[in-house]
Amino acid sequence: MNPRSMVRLLRAFGPVWLRRPNTPRRAVVALTRRCNCRCAHCSSWAMEPGDELTPEELGRVFVAMPRLVWLDLTGGEPCSRADWLP
């Protein structure tokens, strides 16, 4: 890794690693639990689908986290949601 990349990485993640930030910087969001696959490495399909955040609600959550640098989208199959396309 070149020095410039290392500096950018430290600026982005350093505050998260070194002290507690005043707003979340990392988020793990399960978009849905619905899935039509039965992958051996995942048990998302075995869980009962519950209430899911709408795209508008997700947008409000992300707006409330202006310093978010790490977003991990997880869950079942997003395309199984009726609202997956705008």
Buried (B, 14 or more C-beta within 10 A) or exposed (E): EEEEEEEEEEEEBEBBEEEEEEEBBEBEEBBBBBBEEEEEEEEBBEEEBEEBBEBEEBEEBEEEBEEBBEEEEEBBBBEBBEEEEE
